[in-house]
Every structure is written in structure tokens, then in C-alpha cells.
Amino acid sequence: MNKIYCFYFLLCSFYCYSQIETIYDIDRSRPSLTYIGNDTVLALPFSSNNINILTNNPISSWYSFKSKKINLENFIIENNHIEILFSSDNNIFTYSYPMKYGYLSIGISHHAYAQLILSNNFLNLIWNGNSEYLNQSVNFSNNSLNLLQYSTLYLQYSREINKFKMGTRVSFIHGINNLSFEKDFFNLNTVNYLETPFSTYISTDIYAQTGSANFLGFSNPGMGLDFSISYNVSNFNFSANFENIGFIYWNNNTFSHQSNTSYLFDGVHYSMDQILSDEIVNTLDTLSDIFAINNNESVSYLQRLPINFKFQSSFEINSNSDFFVLLQSIEEINNDKISFFNNYYLGYNKRLSENLLVIGSYDYNKYSPINFNLGFVLNYENFIIKLNSNSLSAFLGQKSFHLNTALYYLF
């Protein structure tokens, strides 16, 4: 397993950011919206990635990478639950070139977001069975899995007016996969009896929507708008960035999945004229019907993109070093409510030579209060290579993993 991670880490280690406009830009896969230069830039295919994995508890606390086994015993006893947030932004291709009054970029990108939440009592039910809840009525809610995957064909334009640099990106979106839970409730009530020897009452209220399509195309169309503005005064730079203001219209392979019923399991009643295996099969079939969510072809529906925004400020200490502060907010793909996951960065960069820039930062978030990121920007002939990460070991034993990579060619 570790060899696979190391291989992936080396594979992604080539990042290029076409003459990076803001040197504290540590989490962007597409060209900066406020970059204005004289170079024509080609982004090599599939070389630019921005990957984030965030979890409220280290994965190593319930999964052994050495034995490749899951062990939830102590994890459940300590009243823990699982929350995992995943985001992946990949710039497949970009061609950028200067114009008379600005800078134009055309490209293709791929984006994937996921959120998994499993409550402690649900994990307990899976791991230990319903004996833990004997003679209790337990509600299982706040368990969800949401997925969103789409590709974009984008056009962006940047321009400088006085001390302001402004940029806008328009994205034509194609929805690839979507799974969104709007209801995720079921109730379990188990009572012990001497005869059967127990009975269980189950009720469910589950509703989800899905949509899917091929990787390429526009069968699930949508549009997105990104906007950024930057202002320089003296040695200070202030900027704001708003992304994913848009929607996807799901109308291809759309389904609604619903389970809203109840069932009383009163044990297995067996007599000599019955076949025990048939009784068990019938019971399992009934339980399967309860949780086998009815799949119905759904009408088309709109889904809003998960908005994210950033506020950044930097101070130029001298011609070779800067100090920066960054607030990043990413909307969680949770249909119950609008909520944002916040990251706070405090960092410093130093140009060690004409061709090498080193970036270091401290990152705070609600899952992991201590994260240190280290990156570099390397100019090599007509290439600019950039890598930024909080180290691969963070994925194995910590709560936050960040990797930003790409490779661009200037001509």
C-alpha cells in the first residue's frame, strides 16, 4: 500500500504554474484569474492537480495500513464517528496567451467532491449488531454519502486597470456523476422475548437523487462563473476570489431512490411442517425489501455547485520574500444545510535564487489545528515546476492531506 502512495506522490510531483501571479497561491489547479503576462503557456495534459482529504479522526485510528484490516472496536468505544471530506480539481489542458488589453486562457478541467458521514451508533450497529440496542428505540440519522463529479470547458480573461487586476472565468459544465441524500433516517427497536427470542421493528425514511453520464459530452449541462480581483498598494497586496457560482442541470440517467416503510420482525416461528431455510430466506427477502430503495426514473433537477471563496493578503518584506495570510472557505456538499469548511493559512516565501522559490505555511482547520505545508516553484528552461504538500505521511496518520501539482510549458 505504501509503495502505491509513494508512486502516486512521485507521479504528481511535477507541477508548473505559469509564472505564478501570487506566490502564496498554494491550492489552485487552473491558471490564476489575475495573472497577466507576456508568455504563451501550454498546460501539459493531466499534470495539474489539487487534492484535499480531510477527516475528523485519522484513518489509521480505524484502519491498519500494515495488516490492511478495519478495526472499529476501540474507535466505537471512544464514541468516535467518521467524517471524511474529499475534493479533487484537475486541470486537464490549458492554453493561455497574451492579448492587447489582457490575458486569455482556454482549457478543460475535471472536478470531484465527496462527503461521507457515519455516526457512532450506526458504526456500532454494523460492527456489533443490534444486541447493543436491545430493548431500546434508536434513531439512526446524520449518516450520508454525497458525491459530485463534473468536467468543464472554460474560457477566462484577465485585465489590469490602474492598480486593480481583475479576472473572470466562464465554465461550460458537463455533469458526470451525482449522488445526493436528502433524507437518511431509519429507526430500530429490538425487544427480547423468551419464545422467538426477540422481535425487531424497523422503519425507514430515505430519499436520494442520482444522475450520470459519460466522461465527455454535455448531456447534463451547466454553467459556472468565477471572479477574482487583486489590488496593490505600497508593499501590500489584497485579493478576493469567488469560484463555482453556478449549477448543473441533471436530465440524463436521473433517478430518485426512496424507502419509506416499516416492518415488524417477530422472530422465526418454526414448526415441523415448515422448512427452516425457507423461513430464513423469506425474512431476509423482507428485510431486503425494506432497505432496497425503490428506484424510479426521476424528472430533471437543478443542483448548485459547491461555492468556495478566498480572501488573501500579503506584505512584501523585500524583493525576495513575502509574508501572507489566507482564508479559504469551501462549501460542503450537504443537502440538509449550507455549511462551509474553513482553512486559515499563515505563511512565508523566500526566493533562494532566480530559478527557485520556496513556500512554507501553517494551516488551521476544525479537524486538524496543526498542519505545515511546504512547497517550491522551480524554473527550468521553458518549464516551471511547482509542488506543494503537507507531506504524504499526513494522509496515513493525520487528519489533513493536501497535494498541489502541475506542469506548464512557456514559449
C-alpha positions as CSV (number, residue, x, y, z in Angstrom):
1,M,0.0,0.0,0.0
2,N,2.8,2.4,0.9
3,K,4.5,1.7,-2.4
4,I,1.3,2.7,-4.2
5,Y,1.1,6.0,-2.3
6,C,4.8,6.8,-2.9
7,F,4.4,6.0,-6.6
8,Y,1.4,8.4,-6.8
9,F,3.3,11.1,-4.9
10,L,6.3,10.9,-7.4
11,L,3.9,10.8,-10.3
12,C,2.3,14.0,-9.2
13,S,5.4,15.8,-8.2
14,F,5.7,17.8,-11.3
15,Y,3.7,21.0,-11.0
16,C,4.0,24.1,-13.1
17,Y,2.2,27.3,-12.5
18,S,2.7,29.7,-15.4
19,Q,4.6,32.5,-13.7
20,I,2.6,32.3,-10.6
21,E,0.9,35.6,-10.0
22,T,0.5,35.3,-6.3
23,I,3.3,33.4,-4.7
24,Y,1.1,32.3,-1.8
25,D,-1.2,30.6,-4.3
26,I,-1.0,27.1,-2.8
27,D,-4.2,25.4,-3.8
28,R,-5.2,26.2,-7.3
29,S,-5.2,23.8,-10.3
30,R,-6.2,26.2,-13.1
31,P,-4.4,29.4,-14.1
32,S,-4.7,32.4,-11.8
33,L,-7.6,34.7,-12.7
34,T,-5.4,37.7,-12.0
35,Y,-2.3,36.6,-13.8
36,I,-1.3,39.0,-16.7
37,G,2.0,38.2,-18.5
38,N,3.7,38.2,-21.9
39,D,4.3,34.4,-22.2
40,T,2.2,31.9,-24.1
41,V,1.6,29.0,-21.8
42,L,0.7,25.4,-22.5
43,A,-0.5,23.2,-19.6
44,L,0.6,19.6,-20.2
45,P,-2.3,17.2,-20.1
46,F,-3.3,15.8,-16.7
47,S,-0.4,17.4,-15.0
48,S,-2.2,19.9,-12.7
49,N,-4.0,18.6,-9.6
50,N,-5.2,20.0,-6.4
51,I,-6.2,17.2,-3.9
52,N,-7.5,17.6,-0.4
53,I,-8.5,14.8,2.1
54,L,-9.9,15.9,5.5
55,T,-11.1,13.7,8.3
56,N,-12.2,14.3,11.8
57,N,-10.2,11.3,13.0
58,P,-7.0,9.8,11.5
59,I,-7.8,7.0,9.1
60,S,-5.1,5.0,11.0
61,S,-7.4,5.1,14.1
62,W,-9.8,2.6,12.5
63,Y,-7.8,1.1,9.6
64,S,-4.4,-0.7,9.8
65,F,-2.3,0.0,6.7
66,K,0.1,-2.7,7.8
67,S,-2.4,-5.5,8.1
68,K,-4.9,-3.9,5.6
69,K,-7.8,-4.5,8.1
70,I,-10.5,-2.4,9.6
71,N,-10.9,-2.5,13.4
72,L,-13.7,-0.3,14.8
73,E,-13.8,-1.8,18.3
74,N,-11.8,0.9,20.2
75,F,-13.0,3.6,17.8
76,I,-16.6,2.9,18.7
77,I,-15.9,2.6,22.5
78,E,-14.3,6.1,22.4
79,N,-17.6,7.4,21.0
80,N,-16.0,8.5,17.7
81,H,-17.7,8.9,14.4
82,I,-16.4,9.2,10.8
83,E,-16.4,12.4,8.7
84,I,-14.4,12.4,5.5
85,L,-14.3,15.3,3.0
86,F,-12.6,14.8,-0.3
87,S,-12.0,17.3,-3.2
88,S,-10.0,16.9,-6.4
89,D,-9.6,19.6,-9.0
90,N,-7.6,18.5,-12.1
91,N,-6.7,20.8,-14.9
92,I,-6.6,18.5,-18.0
93,F,-5.4,21.1,-20.5
94,T,-4.9,24.9,-20.8
95,Y,-3.7,27.2,-23.5
96,S,-3.0,30.8,-22.4
97,Y,-1.7,33.7,-24.4
98,P,-1.4,37.5,-24.1
99,M,-3.7,39.9,-25.8
100,K,-3.5,43.6,-26.5
101,Y,-5.6,44.6,-23.4
102,G,-5.4,41.5,-21.3
103,Y,-4.6,37.8,-21.0
104,L,-6.8,34.9,-22.3
105,S,-6.9,31.3,-21.3
106,I,-8.9,28.3,-22.7
107,G,-8.9,24.9,-21.0
108,I,-10.6,21.8,-19.9
109,S,-10.8,20.6,-16.2
110,H,-12.2,17.8,-14.1
111,H,-13.6,18.2,-10.6
112,A,-14.8,15.6,-8.0
113,Y,-16.2,16.2,-4.5
114,A,-17.3,13.7,-1.8
115,Q,-18.5,13.8,1.8
116,L,-19.0,10.7,4.0
117,I,-20.6,10.9,7.5
118,L,-21.2,7.8,9.6
119,S,-22.5,8.3,13.2
120,N,-21.2,6.3,16.2
121,N,-24.4,4.4,16.7
122,F,-24.6,3.4,13.0
123,L,-21.0,2.1,13.2
124,N,-21.9,0.3,16.4
125,L,-24.8,-1.4,14.6
126,I,-22.6,-2.5,11.7
127,W,-19.8,-3.7,13.9
128,N,-21.6,-5.3,16.9
129,G,-25.1,-5.9,15.6
130,N,-28.4,-4.9,17.2
131,S,-27.6,-6.6,20.5
132,E,-26.1,-3.3,21.7
133,Y,-29.6,-1.7,21.4
134,L,-31.7,-4.4,23.0
135,N,-34.9,-3.0,24.5
136,Q,-34.2,0.4,23.0
137,S,-35.6,2.5,20.3
138,V,-32.7,4.1,18.4
139,N,-32.9,6.6,15.6
140,F,-30.1,6.4,13.0
141,S,-29.7,9.7,11.3
142,N,-26.9,12.1,10.3
143,N,-25.5,9.4,8.1
144,S,-24.9,10.4,4.5
145,L,-22.8,10.0,1.4
146,N,-22.8,12.8,-1.2
147,L,-20.8,12.6,-4.5
148,L,-20.4,15.1,-7.3
149,Q,-18.3,14.8,-10.4
150,Y,-18.2,17.0,-13.4
151,S,-15.9,18.4,-16.2
152,T,-15.7,21.9,-17.6
153,L,-14.7,23.7,-20.8
154,Y,-13.7,27.1,-19.6
155,L,-12.7,30.5,-21.0
156,Q,-11.1,33.1,-18.8
157,Y,-9.9,36.7,-19.3
158,S,-7.8,38.9,-17.1
159,R,-7.1,42.6,-17.3
160,E,-5.3,45.3,-15.3
161,I,-6.9,48.7,-14.7
162,N,-4.9,51.2,-12.7
163,K,-3.8,49.3,-9.6
164,F,-6.5,46.6,-9.9
165,K,-6.1,43.3,-11.6
166,M,-9.4,41.6,-12.4
167,G,-10.3,38.2,-14.0
168,T,-13.4,36.3,-14.9
169,R,-13.8,32.6,-15.9
170,V,-16.9,31.2,-17.6
171,S,-17.2,27.4,-17.5
172,F,-19.5,25.3,-19.6
173,I,-20.1,22.3,-17.4
174,H,-20.9,18.6,-18.0
175,G,-22.2,16.6,-15.1
176,I,-20.7,13.1,-14.9
177,N,-22.0,11.6,-11.6
178,N,-24.1,12.8,-8.7
179,L,-25.4,11.2,-5.6
180,S,-27.2,13.4,-3.1
181,F,-29.1,12.2,0.0
182,E,-32.0,14.5,1.1
183,K,-33.3,12.1,3.8
184,D,-31.3,9.5,5.6
185,F,-33.3,8.3,8.6
186,F,-34.2,4.8,9.9
187,N,-35.4,3.7,13.3
188,L,-34.6,0.4,15.0
189,N,-36.5,-1.0,18.1
190,T,-35.4,-4.5,19.3
191,V,-37.2,-6.2,22.2
192,N,-36.3,-9.6,23.7
193,Y,-38.8,-12.4,24.2
194,L,-38.4,-15.9,25.6
195,E,-40.2,-17.6,22.7
196,T,-38.8,-16.2,19.4
197,P,-36.4,-15.0,21.2
198,F,-36.7,-11.3,20.2
199,S,-38.6,-9.0,17.8
200,T,-37.4,-6.0,15.9
201,Y,-39.4,-3.1,14.5
202,I,-37.7,-1.2,11.6
203,S,-39.0,2.0,9.9
204,T,-37.2,3.9,7.2
205,D,-37.4,7.3,5.5
206,I,-34.6,7.5,2.9
207,Y,-34.6,9.6,-0.2
208,A,-31.7,10.3,-2.7
209,Q,-31.3,11.5,-6.2
210,T,-28.7,10.4,-8.7
211,G,-27.6,11.4,-12.2
212,S,-24.9,10.0,-14.5
213,A,-23.3,10.4,-18.0
214,N,-20.2,9.6,-19.9
215,F,-17.0,11.4,-19.1
216,L,-17.2,13.7,-22.1
217,G,-20.2,15.5,-23.5
218,F,-22.9,18.0,-22.4
219,S,-25.8,15.7,-21.7
220,N,-26.0,17.1,-18.1
221,P,-25.3,20.7,-19.0
222,G,-24.5,23.5,-16.6
223,M,-22.7,26.8,-16.3
224,G,-20.3,28.3,-13.7
225,L,-18.7,31.7,-13.1
226,D,-15.5,32.5,-11.2
227,F,-14.4,36.0,-10.4
228,S,-11.2,37.5,-8.8
229,I,-9.9,40.9,-8.0
230,S,-6.5,42.0,-6.7
231,Y,-5.3,45.4,-5.5
232,N,-1.7,46.6,-4.8
233,V,-0.9,49.5,-2.6
234,S,2.7,50.2,-1.4
235,N,4.1,46.8,-0.2
236,F,0.7,45.3,0.4
237,N,-1.5,43.1,-1.9
238,F,-5.1,42.4,-1.2
239,S,-7.2,39.9,-3.3
240,A,-10.5,38.1,-3.2
241,N,-11.6,35.1,-5.2
242,F,-15.0,33.6,-5.7
243,E,-15.4,30.3,-7.6
244,N,-18.2,27.8,-8.6
245,I,-21.1,30.3,-8.8
246,G,-23.3,28.1,-11.0
247,F,-25.4,25.0,-11.4
248,I,-25.8,21.6,-13.2
249,Y,-29.0,20.6,-14.9
250,W,-29.3,16.9,-14.4
251,N,-31.5,15.2,-17.0
252,N,-29.6,12.2,-18.2
253,N,-30.0,8.9,-16.3
254,T,-31.6,10.7,-13.4
255,F,-33.3,8.5,-10.7
256,S,-34.9,9.1,-7.4
257,H,-34.3,6.4,-4.7
258,Q,-36.8,6.2,-1.9
259,S,-37.6,3.9,1.1
260,N,-40.4,5.0,3.3
261,T,-41.9,1.9,5.0
262,S,-41.9,-0.2,8.2
263,Y,-41.5,-3.8,9.1
264,L,-42.0,-5.9,12.3
265,F,-39.8,-8.9,12.6
266,D,-41.3,-11.1,15.2
267,G,-38.6,-13.8,15.2
268,V,-38.5,-17.1,13.3
269,H,-41.6,-19.2,14.1
270,Y,-40.8,-22.7,13.2
271,S,-42.9,-25.9,13.3
272,M,-42.3,-29.5,12.0
273,D,-44.3,-28.9,8.8
274,Q,-42.1,-25.9,7.8
275,I,-38.7,-25.7,6.2
276,L,-36.4,-23.6,8.3
277,S,-34.3,-22.4,5.4
278,D,-37.4,-21.1,3.7
279,E,-38.4,-19.1,6.8
280,I,-35.0,-17.5,6.9
281,V,-34.9,-16.7,3.2
282,N,-38.4,-15.1,3.4
283,T,-37.3,-13.0,6.4
284,L,-34.1,-11.9,4.6
285,D,-36.1,-11.0,1.5
286,T,-38.5,-8.9,3.5
287,L,-35.6,-7.0,5.2
288,S,-34.1,-6.6,1.8
289,D,-37.3,-5.0,0.5
290,I,-37.2,-2.6,3.4
291,F,-33.7,-1.3,2.6
292,A,-33.8,-2.0,-1.1
293,I,-34.6,1.6,-2.1
294,N,-37.2,1.9,-4.8
295,N,-35.5,3.2,-8.0
296,N,-37.7,5.4,-10.1
297,E,-36.8,7.4,-13.2
298,S,-36.8,10.9,-12.0
299,V,-37.6,14.2,-13.6
300,S,-34.8,16.6,-14.3
301,Y,-33.4,18.7,-11.5
302,L,-31.0,21.5,-10.8
303,Q,-28.0,21.2,-8.5
304,R,-26.0,24.2,-7.3
305,L,-22.2,23.9,-7.4
306,P,-20.3,23.9,-4.1
307,I,-19.2,27.5,-3.8
308,N,-15.7,28.4,-2.5
309,F,-14.1,31.7,-1.8
310,K,-10.8,33.1,-0.7
311,F,-9.5,36.3,0.9
312,Q,-5.8,36.9,0.7
313,S,-3.3,39.5,1.9
314,S,0.4,39.7,1.5
315,F,3.2,42.0,2.6
316,E,6.4,42.3,0.6
317,I,9.3,42.3,3.1
318,N,11.9,42.7,0.4
319,S,12.4,41.9,-3.3
320,N,13.0,38.2,-2.4
321,S,10.5,37.4,0.3
322,D,6.8,37.9,1.2
323,F,4.6,37.2,4.2
324,F,1.0,36.2,3.5
325,V,-2.3,35.4,5.2
326,L,-5.1,33.4,3.5
327,L,-8.7,32.5,4.4
328,Q,-10.3,29.7,2.3
329,S,-13.9,28.6,2.6
330,I,-15.2,25.5,0.8
331,E,-18.9,24.7,0.8
332,E,-19.7,21.2,2.0
333,I,-21.9,19.1,-0.3
334,N,-24.6,18.6,2.3
335,N,-28.2,19.0,1.2
336,D,-29.5,19.5,4.7
337,K,-28.0,22.9,5.2
338,I,-25.5,25.3,3.8
339,S,-22.2,25.0,5.6
340,F,-18.5,25.8,4.8
341,F,-15.3,24.2,5.7
342,N,-12.7,26.9,6.6
343,N,-8.9,26.8,6.2
344,Y,-6.7,29.5,7.7
345,Y,-3.2,29.9,6.3
346,L,-0.2,31.9,7.6
347,G,2.9,31.6,5.6
348,Y,6.2,32.9,4.2
349,N,8.0,32.5,1.0
350,K,11.6,33.1,0.1
351,R,13.3,33.3,-3.3
352,L,16.6,31.4,-2.9
353,S,17.7,32.0,-6.4
354,E,16.5,33.4,-9.7
355,N,15.0,30.0,-10.5
356,L,13.9,28.7,-7.1
357,L,11.1,29.9,-4.8
358,V,10.4,28.1,-1.5
359,I,6.9,28.4,0.2
360,G,6.2,27.5,3.8
361,S,2.9,27.9,5.6
362,Y,0.9,26.9,8.7
363,D,-2.7,25.8,8.1
364,Y,-5.5,25.6,10.7
365,N,-8.9,23.9,10.3
366,K,-11.5,22.4,12.6
367,Y,-10.3,18.8,12.1
368,S,-6.6,19.4,12.3
369,P,-5.3,22.5,14.1
370,I,-1.6,21.8,13.2
371,N,-0.7,21.5,9.6
372,F,2.6,22.5,8.0
373,N,2.8,22.9,4.2
374,L,6.0,23.1,2.2
375,G,6.3,23.8,-1.5
376,F,8.6,25.1,-4.2
377,V,8.4,26.8,-7.6
378,L,11.3,25.8,-9.9
379,N,12.1,27.5,-13.2
380,Y,13.8,25.0,-15.5
381,E,14.5,26.2,-19.1
382,N,11.0,26.7,-20.5
383,F,9.3,24.8,-17.7
384,I,8.0,26.0,-14.4
385,I,7.5,23.2,-11.9
386,K,5.6,23.6,-8.6
387,L,4.9,21.2,-5.8
388,N,3.1,22.0,-2.5
389,S,2.0,19.4,0.1
390,N,1.8,18.8,3.8
391,S,3.7,15.5,3.2
392,L,2.4,12.1,2.3
393,S,2.6,10.9,5.9
394,A,-0.3,13.2,6.8
395,F,-2.7,11.0,4.8
396,L,-1.6,7.9,6.7
397,G,-1.6,9.2,10.3
398,Q,-3.1,12.7,10.5
399,K,-6.4,14.4,9.7
400,S,-5.5,16.6,6.7
401,F,-3.8,15.8,3.5
402,H,-3.1,18.4,0.8
403,L,-1.2,17.9,-2.5
404,N,-1.0,20.6,-5.3
405,T,0.8,19.6,-8.5
406,A,1.1,20.6,-12.2
407,L,3.5,21.1,-15.2
408,Y,3.3,24.0,-17.7
409,Y,5.4,24.9,-20.7
410,L,6.2,28.5,-21.7
411,F,7.1,29.6,-25.2
